[in-house]
């Protein structure tokens, strides 16, 4: 989907090569900048050895560019590159510990051929994702300030920033729109505990009395090389959406009447590994376990493999309410079912302002929340575009609210009770020139899971500035 532009903006930076504009070269670029207040998760450090409860900071959420060309009605080529999540403490050349000099990298490099009006075939580093509408979402026209990130459950683990190298088929038959793809599974390149079978267990005792017992908690398979199969199908009841590019629109601001129902899937054989609690290595077994990824080949270590199997159902509704006053309503809801091996849970924080953590799991620092895991997730958002001239003739306002409820089997108390994840976002978009120039003010109440026995809720207040040309 070519990002939605305002009427005055027109086609933007587009060079027509043929008189009728059917052959063209187009350039798209955008930045999203944060100014925010964050109350950090317990024990967060803002710098080495410097605990900090909260801070006001600035961040570069996204800085991207796309070059798109269609020199023949049957051929399409596009290149997408940029950076993401640069803060003063992370997102740079060494992303986890350095904010300076982030490296531009390819997000997409795609070639596509139109076979007929029902089928297009393409390949390269692409974003023709399955699973859900939001897994294929444009980052330029969200209703809420950003995606919940749960919509990309394997991001940066076995993909390249939610993209994969592979081939795809896409098209439309009547009101049915589809995209299917097969991709490589990127190596995880894990280091530390999870790069060895012993890291899938916990060691107690020392010397000759030491034992290592499996934790029955799945992690990504560092030897995973099987292909990823995914797809998404949607039924369009009202207006037809563009499917030139795989960027689904978050809100049309009353320019379309859309009601879509969809479903998707994602499958990767042997994508996860774990060791059951029944697998116990004594001191001799620990010594013989081996080190490094090759140790996963030692059957005595008791490593079990698990498939990644994900599916979803979703619905999207966007409609003008009163064309004269310019009001419009938008809704999106999705249900995810994730099977990622026993007790798997992963934490991610958007443009994380935390450097590290005093003690415990560093992935839970800053603003990190449980992002994915084995279990079920429900997410919904709704917004209303207010009448024209509420804040003057040149500014449109769209209040919204979003809520996520997730239940992951790996988030349990010592008593075995599962702790659900509740995340609330509320705010408003202020449109100066449609999605081309807008501000978003967002309040988030998020759970702090540094201590699953005592989950606290932390506030974030973010002002995002977005301009795209």
RODO-2510 file (C-alpha; in nm, 4 decimals, decimal comma):
residues 469
     n   res          X          Y          Z
     1     x     0,0000     0,0000     0,0000
     2     x     0,1471     0,3325    -0,1028
     3     x     0,1101     0,5521     0,2082
     4     x    -0,2047     0,7662     0,2105
     5     x    -0,1339     1,1304     0,1256
     6     x    -0,3344     1,4455     0,1800
     7     x    -0,5003     1,6012    -0,1247
     8     x    -0,2668     1,9065    -0,1381
     9     x     0,0353     1,6759    -0,1210
    10     x    -0,0723     1,4793    -0,4294
    11     x     0,1767     1,2214    -0,5542
    12     x     0,4655     1,3838    -0,3639
    13     x     0,8190     1,3226    -0,4889
    14     x     0,7257     1,1360    -0,8047
    15     x     0,9023     1,1464    -1,1405
    16     x     0,6810     1,0417    -1,4296
    17     x     0,8738     0,8603    -1,7003
    18     x     0,5756     0,8144    -1,9319
    19     x     0,3269     1,0932    -2,0215
    20     x     0,0345     0,9146    -1,8569
    21     x     0,2293     0,8499    -1,5322
    22     x     0,2031     0,4706    -1,5560
    23     x     0,5838     0,4494    -1,5590
    24     x     0,7375     0,6356    -1,2701
    25     x     1,0043     0,6660    -1,0039
    26     x     0,8880     0,7672    -0,6557
    27     x     1,0731     0,8687    -0,3398
    28     x     0,9202     0,8523     0,0097
    29     x     1,0927     0,9588     0,3303
    30     x     0,9763     1,0106     0,6874
    31     x     1,0878     1,0704     1,0450
    32     x     0,9123     1,0021     1,3765
    33     x     1,0598     1,1804     1,6785
    34     x     0,9726     1,1223     2,0452
    35     x     0,9735     1,3591     2,3392
    36     x     0,8603     1,1578     2,6412
    37     x     0,8449     1,1004     3,0127
    38     x     0,8923     0,7393     3,1280
    39     x     0,8703     0,5862     3,4722
    40     x     1,1159     0,2983     3,4490
    41     x     1,0754    -0,0629     3,5504
    42     x     1,2214    -0,1509     3,8903
    43     x     1,6004    -0,1563     3,9075
    44     x     1,6613     0,0145     3,5733
    45     x     1,9938     0,1881     3,5199
    46     x     2,0204     0,4848     3,2849
    47     x     2,3996     0,4497     3,2570
    48     x     2,6530     0,1965     3,3895
    49     x     2,6135     0,1860     3,7661
    50     x     2,3489     0,4627     3,7697
    51     x     2,0009     0,3490     3,8795
    52     x     1,7249     0,5831     3,7689
    53     x     1,3526     0,5694     3,8443
    54     x     1,2382     0,7934     3,5583
    55     x     1,3515     1,0416     3,2954
    56     x     1,2395     1,2842     3,0275
    57     x     1,4183     1,1946     2,7048
    58     x     1,4152     1,2273     2,3278
    59     x     1,4311     0,9433     2,0767
    60     x     1,4270     0,8826     1,7041
    61     x     1,1611     0,6152     1,6689
    62     x     1,1932     0,5760     1,2913
    63     x     1,3910     0,7385     1,0112
    64     x     1,3184     0,5726     0,6782
    65     x     1,3223     0,6098     0,3007
    66     x     1,1653     0,4160     0,0139
    67     x     1,2549     0,4203    -0,3541
    68     x     0,9762     0,2759    -0,5673
    69     x     0,9736     0,2281    -0,9451
    70     x     0,7330     0,0829    -1,1969
    71     x     0,8801     0,1018    -1,5485
    72     x     0,6444    -0,1578    -1,6910
    73     x     0,2889    -0,2433    -1,5886
    74     x     0,4046    -0,5952    -1,5000
    75     x     0,7229    -0,5152    -1,3084
    76     x     0,7731    -0,3460    -0,9718
    77     x     1,0936    -0,2806    -0,7795
    78     x     1,1285    -0,1081    -0,4455
    79     x     1,3952    -0,0525    -0,1836
    80     x     1,3288     0,0438     0,1768
    81     x     1,6028     0,1403     0,4210
    82     x     1,6489     0,3341     0,7451
    83     x     1,7035     0,3149     1,1197
    84     x     1,4816     0,2616     1,4245
    85     x     1,4767     0,3199     1,8007
    86     x     1,7774     0,5477     1,8480
    87     x     1,8056     0,6821     2,2025
    88     x     2,0934     0,8275     2,4020
    89     x     2,1655     0,4851     2,5537
    90     x     2,0793     0,2338     2,2806
    91     x     1,9988     0,1718     1,9180
    92     x     2,3415     0,2714     1,7861
    93     x     2,6273     0,0778     1,6326
    94     x     2,6170    -0,1636     1,9289
    95     x     2,2376    -0,1445     1,9787
    96     x     2,2149    -0,2786     2,3337
    97     x     2,4762    -0,0509     2,4907
    98     x     2,5432     0,2428     2,2575
    99     x     2,3126     0,5062     2,1121
   100     x     2,5612     0,6608     1,8702
   101     x     2,5958     0,6040     1,4943
   102     x     2,3091     0,3653     1,4211
   103     x     2,3710     0,1753     1,1006
   104     x     2,1402     0,2240     0,8036
   105     x     2,0131    -0,1166     0,6963
   106     x     1,7823    -0,2619     0,4362
   107     x     1,4254    -0,3147     0,5455
   108     x     1,3107    -0,4354     0,2030
   109     x     1,4619    -0,5039    -0,1390
   110     x     1,1903    -0,6483    -0,3597
   111     x     1,1248    -0,7364    -0,7214
   112     x     0,7740    -0,8315    -0,8323
   113     x     0,6105    -0,9608    -1,1497
   114     x     0,2400    -0,9401    -1,2305
   115     x     0,1317    -1,2741    -1,3773
   116     x    -0,2312    -1,1742    -1,4318
   117     x    -0,5019    -0,9717    -1,2582
   118     x    -0,5329    -1,2377    -0,9868
   119     x    -0,1678    -1,3147    -0,9117
   120     x     0,1605    -1,1333    -0,8505
   121     x     0,4862    -1,3145    -0,7702
   122     x     0,7758    -1,1508    -0,5899
   123     x     1,0932    -1,2144    -0,3995
   124     x     1,3758    -1,0617    -0,2022
   125     x     1,3844    -0,9136     0,1452
   126     x     1,0137    -0,8457     0,1836
   127     x     0,7280    -0,7537     0,4185
   128     x     0,4546    -0,9756     0,2727
   129     x     0,3869    -1,1109     0,6182
   130     x     0,1182    -1,3437     0,7325
   131     x    -0,0436    -1,3613     1,0712
   132     x    -0,2545    -1,0415     1,0823
   133     x    -0,3419    -0,7100     0,9209
   134     x    -0,1233    -0,5285     1,1725
   135     x     0,1682    -0,7635     1,1042
   136     x     0,1589    -0,6031     0,7559
   137     x     0,0869    -0,2518     0,8775
   138     x     0,2176     0,0763     0,7448
   139     x     0,4042     0,2734     1,0113
   140     x     0,2905     0,6052     0,8606
   141     x    -0,0810     0,6067     0,9300
   142     x    -0,1441     0,4288     1,2588
   143     x    -0,4554     0,5118     1,4558
   144     x    -0,2785     0,4726     1,7896
   145     x     0,0707     0,6194     1,8212
   146     x     0,2359     0,2890     1,7342
   147     x     0,1760    -0,0820     1,6910
   148     x     0,1552    -0,2996     2,0043
   149     x     0,4670    -0,4858     1,8730
   150     x     0,2955    -0,8130     1,9723
   151     x     0,1858    -0,8128     1,6079
   152     x     0,5514    -0,8977     1,5189
   153     x     0,6105    -1,1856     1,7647
   154     x     0,9428    -1,3043     1,6153
   155     x     1,0866    -0,9606     1,5339
   156     x     1,4686    -0,9529     1,5250
   157     x     1,4850    -1,3138     1,6477
   158     x     1,4474    -1,5144     1,3257
   159     x     1,3729    -1,2243     1,0882
   160     x     1,5282    -0,8911     0,9935
   161     x     1,3133    -0,6299     1,1645
   162     x     0,9903    -0,8145     1,0777
   163     x     1,1100    -0,8860     0,7224
   164     x     1,2206    -1,2107     0,5617
   165     x     1,4286    -1,3228     0,2661
   166     x     1,2111    -1,5379     0,0451
   167     x     0,9394    -1,5501    -0,2184
   168     x     0,5723    -1,4620    -0,2105
   169     x     0,2470    -1,4758    -0,4023
   170     x    -0,0168    -1,2089    -0,3601
   171     x    -0,3316    -1,0984    -0,5334
   172     x    -0,7046    -1,0490    -0,5251
   173     x    -0,9891    -1,2687    -0,6416
   174     x    -1,3149    -1,0782    -0,6237
   175     x    -1,3357    -0,9386    -0,2715
   176     x    -1,0772    -1,1831    -0,1350
   177     x    -0,7260    -1,0427    -0,0900
   178     x    -0,4386    -1,2804    -0,0133
   179     x    -0,0628    -1,2971     0,0479
   180     x     0,1392    -1,6172     0,0999
   181     x     0,5148    -1,6433     0,1469
   182     x     0,8012    -1,8800     0,2251
   183     x     1,1133    -1,7310     0,3882
   184     x     1,4463    -1,8249     0,5297
   185     x     1,4731    -1,8407     0,9079
   186     x     1,7558    -1,6091     1,0077
   187     x     2,0084    -1,7565     1,2504
   188     x     1,9520    -1,6132     1,5968
   189     x     2,3263    -1,5564     1,6592
   190     x     2,2570    -1,5917     2,0294
   191     x     2,5318    -1,5407     2,2809
   192     x     2,5359    -1,5969     2,6534
   193     x     2,3206    -1,8461     2,8405
   194     x     2,0788    -1,9391     2,5626
   195     x     2,3592    -2,0290     2,3218
   196     x     2,4293    -2,3473     2,5185
   197     x     2,2031    -2,6281     2,6490
   198     x     2,3142    -2,5540     3,0054
   199     x     2,1463    -2,2149     2,9670
   200     x     1,8158    -2,3962     2,9216
   201     x     1,8545    -2,5168     3,2792
   202     x     1,9495    -2,3869     3,6226
   203     x     2,2578    -2,4977     3,8121
   204     x     2,2561    -2,5566     4,1873
   205     x     2,5393    -2,6663     4,4076
   206     x     2,9106    -2,6485     4,3315
   207     x     3,1950    -2,8804     4,2434
   208     x     3,1139    -3,2479     4,2518
   209     x     2,7705    -3,1727     4,4039
   210     x     2,6589    -2,9446     4,1186
   211     x     2,3470    -3,0305     3,9185
   212     x     2,1806    -2,8588     3,6237
   213     x     1,8063    -2,9137     3,5844
   214     x     1,6082    -2,8114     3,2763
   215     x     1,3716    -2,5172     3,3287
   216     x     1,1127    -2,6294     3,0702
   217     x     1,1247    -2,2784     2,9220
   218     x     1,1595    -2,2564     2,5451
   219     x     1,4017    -2,0190     2,3728
   220     x     1,4783    -1,9625     2,0056
   221     x     1,6724    -2,2480     1,8456
   222     x     2,0267    -2,1267     1,7656
   223     x     2,0450    -2,4048     1,5058
   224     x     1,7096    -2,3225     1,3466
   225     x     1,7359    -2,3340     0,9667
   226     x     1,3917    -2,4526     0,8558
   227     x     1,1821    -2,2341     0,6290
   228     x     0,9070    -2,0068     0,7571
   229     x     0,5622    -2,0415     0,5991
   230     x     0,3072    -1,7657     0,6511
   231     x    -0,0005    -1,6123     0,4961
   232     x    -0,2852    -1,3674     0,5422
   233     x    -0,6259    -1,3605     0,3739
   234     x    -0,8903    -1,0900     0,4114
   235     x    -1,2414    -1,0395     0,2770
   236     x    -1,3237    -0,6815     0,1756
   237     x    -1,6948    -0,6070     0,2086
   238     x    -1,7027    -0,2396     0,1068
   239     x    -1,4333    -0,0245    -0,0572
   240     x    -1,1353    -0,2012    -0,2035
   241     x    -0,7929    -0,1224    -0,0565
   242     x    -0,4754    -0,0869    -0,2584
   243     x    -0,2425    -0,3865    -0,2377
   244     x     0,0451    -0,2512    -0,4472
   245     x     0,2683    -0,2637    -0,1380
   246     x     0,2165    -0,4678     0,1824
   247     x     0,1472    -0,1664     0,4059
   248     x    -0,2049    -0,1826     0,5504
   249     x    -0,3520     0,1531     0,6499
   250     x    -0,4373     0,2185     1,0151
   251     x    -0,6948     0,4951     0,9604
   252     x    -0,8262     0,6507     0,6389
   253     x    -0,9610     0,9660     0,8097
   254     x    -1,2972     0,9283     0,6400
   255     x    -1,1660     0,8983     0,2836
   256     x    -1,2817     0,5346     0,2509
   257     x    -1,5529     0,3042     0,3819
   258     x    -1,3800    -0,0235     0,4650
   259     x    -1,4967    -0,3357     0,6451
   260     x    -1,2526    -0,6281     0,6294
   261     x    -1,2397    -0,9620     0,8071
   262     x    -0,9128    -1,1541     0,7960
   263     x    -0,7080    -1,4415     0,9254
   264     x    -0,3463    -1,5450     0,9081
   265     x    -0,0844    -1,7989     1,0118
   266     x     0,2906    -1,8392     1,0719
   267     x     0,4777    -2,1708     1,0961
   268     x     0,8447    -2,2574     1,1562
   269     x     0,9409    -2,6190     1,2277
   270     x     1,1804    -2,6709     1,5207
   271     x     1,2066    -2,2968     1,5776
   272     x     1,2361    -2,3307     1,9569
   273     x     1,4301    -2,5485     2,2032
   274     x     1,3958    -2,6342     2,5697
   275     x     1,5035    -2,8841     2,8346
   276     x     1,2330    -3,0444     3,0486
   277     x     1,2554    -3,0349     3,4280
   278     x     1,2972    -3,4135     3,4213
   279     x     1,6349    -3,3678     3,2528
   280     x     1,9000    -3,3349     3,5244
   281     x     2,2748    -3,3283     3,4599
   282     x     2,5103    -3,4157     3,7441
   283     x     2,8596    -3,2689     3,7760
   284     x     2,9983    -3,5164     3,5237
   285     x     2,7120    -3,4414     3,2851
   286     x     2,7725    -3,0670     3,3191
   287     x     3,1376    -3,1185     3,2369
   288     x     3,0504    -3,3365     2,9373
   289     x     2,7710    -3,1098     2,8126
   290     x     3,0044    -2,9124     2,5926
   291     x     3,0021    -2,5427     2,5168
   292     x     2,8696    -2,3325     2,2337
   293     x     2,5933    -2,4057     1,9870
   294     x     2,7457    -2,7396     1,8830
   295     x     2,6541    -2,8717     2,2289
   296     x     2,2912    -2,8867     2,1116
   297     x     2,3954    -3,1899     1,9055
   298     x     2,4731    -3,3886     2,2230
   299     x     2,1634    -3,6016     2,2907
   300     x     2,2690    -3,6509     2,6527
   301     x     2,1836    -3,2842     2,7153
   302     x     1,8128    -3,3624     2,6733
   303     x     1,7300    -3,0749     2,4397
   304     x     1,3792    -3,0878     2,2928
   305     x     1,2685    -2,9037     1,9785
   306     x     0,9361    -2,7256     1,9329
   307     x     0,7608    -2,5818     1,6305
   308     x     0,6512    -2,2179     1,6211
   309     x     0,2825    -2,2157     1,5283
   310     x     0,0893    -1,8880     1,5301
   311     x    -0,2517    -1,7851     1,3981
   312     x    -0,4919    -1,4928     1,4225
   313     x    -0,8362    -1,3599     1,3338
   314     x    -0,9025    -0,9881     1,2951
   315     x    -1,1470    -0,7207     1,1786
   316     x    -1,0987    -0,3656     1,0518
   317     x    -1,3715    -0,1010     1,0123
   318     x    -1,3178     0,2530     0,8906
   319     x    -1,5992     0,4798     0,7782
   320     x    -1,7012     0,8435     0,7393
   321     x    -1,9737     0,9331     0,9863
   322     x    -2,0794     1,2782     0,8642
   323     x    -1,9174     1,3866     0,5391
   324     x    -2,0282     1,7476     0,5797
   325     x    -1,8604     1,7891     0,9193
   326     x    -1,5738     1,5522     0,8262
   327     x    -1,6192     1,3078     1,1142
   328     x    -1,5055     0,9462     1,0848
   329     x    -1,4795     0,6312     1,2976
   330     x    -1,2044     0,3663     1,2978
   331     x    -1,1875     0,0283     1,4745
   332     x    -0,9445    -0,2617     1,4656
   333     x    -0,9523    -0,5802     1,6725
   334     x    -0,7391    -0,8946     1,6611
   335     x    -0,7061    -1,2272     1,8430
   336     x    -0,3674    -1,4055     1,8424
   337     x    -0,2926    -1,7641     1,9404
   338     x     0,0811    -1,8252     1,9934
   339     x     0,2483    -2,1641     2,0369
   340     x     0,6208    -2,1001     2,0873
   341     x     0,7187    -2,3904     2,3093
   342     x     0,6674    -2,4382     2,6842
   343     x     0,6595    -2,1231     2,8984
   344     x     0,8258    -1,8979     2,6415
   345     x     0,7993    -1,5239     2,7144
   346     x     0,9928    -1,2419     2,5509
   347     x     1,0308    -0,8803     2,6693
   348     x     1,0732    -0,5754     2,4428
   349     x     1,0680    -0,1997     2,5099
   350     x     1,0105     0,0487     2,2263
   351     x     1,3107     0,2822     2,1896
   352     x     1,4010     0,1553     2,5360
   353     x     1,5310     0,4401     2,7578
   354     x     1,6921     0,1942     3,0004
   355     x     2,0599     0,1034     2,9763
   356     x     2,0600    -0,1974     3,2069
   357     x     1,9269    -0,3323     3,5341
   358     x     2,0757    -0,3495     3,8826
   359     x     2,0080    -0,7224     3,9109
   360     x     1,8030    -0,9834     3,7316
   361     x     1,6933    -1,0058     3,3697
   362     x     1,8240    -0,7045     3,1732
   363     x     1,5590    -0,7552     2,9033
   364     x     1,3025    -0,6241     3,1572
   365     x     1,4727    -0,2852     3,1963
   366     x     1,3339     0,0556     3,1100
   367     x     0,9912     0,0389     2,9474
   368     x     1,0018    -0,3301     2,8486
   369     x     0,6818    -0,5342     2,8580
   370     x     0,6022    -0,8993     2,7775
   371     x     0,5847    -0,8733     2,3978
   372     x     0,5229    -1,2334     2,2927
   373     x     0,5122    -1,5860     2,4257
   374     x     0,3136    -1,9057     2,4324
   375     x    -0,0448    -1,8075     2,5058
   376     x    -0,3253    -1,5891     2,3781
   377     x    -0,3504    -1,2165     2,3038
   378     x    -0,6403    -0,9839     2,2360
   379     x    -0,5869    -0,6311     2,1093
   380     x    -0,8389    -0,3613     2,0122
   381     x    -0,8263     0,0069     1,9222
   382     x    -1,0873     0,2651     1,8296
   383     x    -1,0775     0,6305     1,7325
   384     x    -1,3056     0,9125     1,6229
   385     x    -1,2108     1,2000     1,3918
   386     x    -1,3723     1,5111     1,5364
   387     x    -1,5571     1,7683     1,3230
   388     x    -1,3650     2,0247     1,1238
   389     x    -1,2749     2,3546     1,2906
   390     x    -1,2729     2,2128     1,6444
   391     x    -0,9235     2,3605     1,6813
   392     x    -0,9321     2,5967     1,3856
   393     x    -0,9433     2,5512     1,0080
   394     x    -0,5999     2,3861     0,9697
   395     x    -0,5925     2,1292     1,2499
   396     x    -0,7887     1,8051     1,2754
   397     x    -0,8156     1,6066     1,5999
   398     x    -0,8673     1,2315     1,6423
   399     x    -0,8915     1,0914     1,9972
   400     x    -0,8264     0,7177     2,0310
   401     x    -0,7883     0,4399     2,2840
   402     x    -0,6189     0,0987     2,2631
   403     x    -0,6109    -0,1982     2,4986
   404     x    -0,4135    -0,5239     2,5000
   405     x    -0,4834    -0,8285     2,7156
   406     x    -0,2358    -1,1157     2,6978
   407     x    -0,2075    -1,4409     2,8881
   408     x     0,1329    -1,6115     2,8599
   409     x     0,1874    -1,9448     3,0324
   410     x     0,5430    -1,8448     3,1289
   411     x     0,4274    -1,5567     3,3516
   412     x     0,3392    -1,7423     3,6690
   413     x     0,3789    -1,6710     4,0370
   414     x     0,5540    -1,9123     4,2725
   415     x     0,2085    -2,0485     4,3538
   416     x     0,1527    -2,1305     3,9847
   417     x    -0,1002    -1,8545     3,9137
   418     x    -0,0733    -1,6952     3,5701
   419     x    -0,0357    -1,3163     3,5649
   420     x    -0,2057    -1,1509     3,2696
   421     x    -0,0564    -0,8596     3,0770
   422     x    -0,2764    -0,5489     3,0562
   423     x    -0,1555    -0,2493     2,8538
   424     x    -0,3625     0,0652     2,7978
   425     x    -0,2898     0,3455     2,5512
   426     x    -0,4969     0,6587     2,5100
   427     x    -0,4355     0,9824     2,3297
   428     x    -0,5058     1,1927     2,0242
   429     x    -0,3668     1,2598     1,6789
   430     x    -0,3401     1,6235     1,5707
   431     x    -0,3311     1,6436     1,1919
   432     x    -0,1782     1,9518     1,0323
   433     x    -0,1713     1,7974     0,6846
   434     x    -0,3316     1,4543     0,7115
   435     x    -0,0702     1,1847     0,7898
   436     x     0,1979     1,3879     0,6127
   437     x     0,2370     1,6191     0,9109
   438     x     0,0937     1,5279     1,2477
   439     x     0,1549     1,5216     1,6219
   440     x     0,0425     1,2398     1,8500
   441     x     0,0110     1,2742     2,2271
   442     x    -0,0076     0,9334     2,3962
   443     x    -0,0481     0,8150     2,7547
   444     x     0,0434     0,4550     2,8347
   445     x    -0,0106     0,2520     3,1505
   446     x     0,2126    -0,0544     3,1275
   447     x     0,2899    -0,3440     3,3653
   448     x     0,6319    -0,3755     3,5289
   449     x     0,7107    -0,7487     3,5381
   450     x     1,0517    -0,7293     3,7032
   451     x     0,8796    -0,9065     3,9947
   452     x     0,5949    -1,1284     3,8769
   453     x     0,4816    -1,1626     4,2396
   454     x     0,4197    -0,7868     4,2607
   455     x     0,3328    -0,6397     3,9203
   456     x     0,3152    -0,2607     3,9261
   457     x     0,1910    -0,0240     3,6574
   458     x     0,4167     0,2501     3,5219
   459     x     0,3160     0,5590     3,3209
   460     x     0,4612     0,6856     2,9948
   461     x     0,3667     1,0153     2,8283
   462     x     0,4947     1,0611     2,4726
   463     x     0,4653     1,3391     2,2157
   464     x     0,5498     1,2084     1,8691
   465     x     0,6153     1,4355     1,5728
   466     x     0,5776     1,2797     1,2270
   467     x     0,6508     1,4260     0,8854
   468     x     0,6609     1,2246     0,5646
   469     x     0,7100     1,3420     0,2105
***
